[in-house]
């Protein structure tokens, strides 16, 4: 069985889902239905819970079987954003496919942290709605404290670790030649979707002239009430005393498809709202805190990200 030819290794909330969906539409590319496989980042999947985790492979044979439907003419890809922050993924991928192509897409640290925190609350792995307070919990969480009960991968709640971009890329540098690595910038992708895709298609060795429709995927939303959000999911999944009781009544009467539609409608109209404007004071603090990371990344990529991301205006 064939292993993937290329890997989208991250970053979260930086267009990886859109890249995955757009690549799937290319006839010369095969990507499995399952995104975020986590096979090469075992330290981040040890506490994976829920129904989705049951579909994720535990053995190499199970992993390779995900790509069995690819034709000999197709390039095989995998997209798991946790591979960028993982300390094991680069080595694991290199052992399996030393000739693999590695794709990373990075975003301004301050806006990334704001968006990722909202996503963590939406996914019910974060219970603290306030980003400043969530960042302040990092020291306790490094000691295994203040971990939300549904945080399947607690290491992901160490927010500042996500934006150690150069440290993360150097783990891949250590095992892959630089020519096998492509680092994209999220703001380029947002500004010129087509040009970024052409660059990516050339990099993985498929026809770049193939028309690929743009995709808007995984939009950021604000959760109005994390408590109500968790309660709704407990009912939907049948967890806890209340959720189990409601499930026993509803499940025989309402088909799964309709239950899913009801959940989505409730989330859209009651639970989710548009993100509020970023806290300007907090954004300024974050830019000052992570300016050194942006300077290091600018040197690493030989590109002026200080100006692109507005860090030149800090004074």
Secondary structure, 3 states (H helix, E strand, C coil): CCCCCEEEEECCCCCHHHHHHHHHCCCCEEECCCCCCCCCCHHHCCCCCCCHHHHCCCCHHHHHHCCCCCCCCCEEEEECCHHHHCCCHHHHHHHHCCCCEEEEEECCHHHHHHHHHHHHHHCCCCCCCCHHHHHHCHHHHHCCCCCCCCCCCHHHHCHHHHHCHHHHHHHHHCCCCHHHEEEEEHHHHHHCHHHHHHHHHHHHCCCCCCCCCCCCCCCCCEECCHHHHHHHHHHHHCCHHHHHHHHHHHCCCCCHHHHHHHHHHHHHHHHEECCCCCCHHHHHHHHHHHHHHHHHHHHHHCCCHHHHCCHHHCC
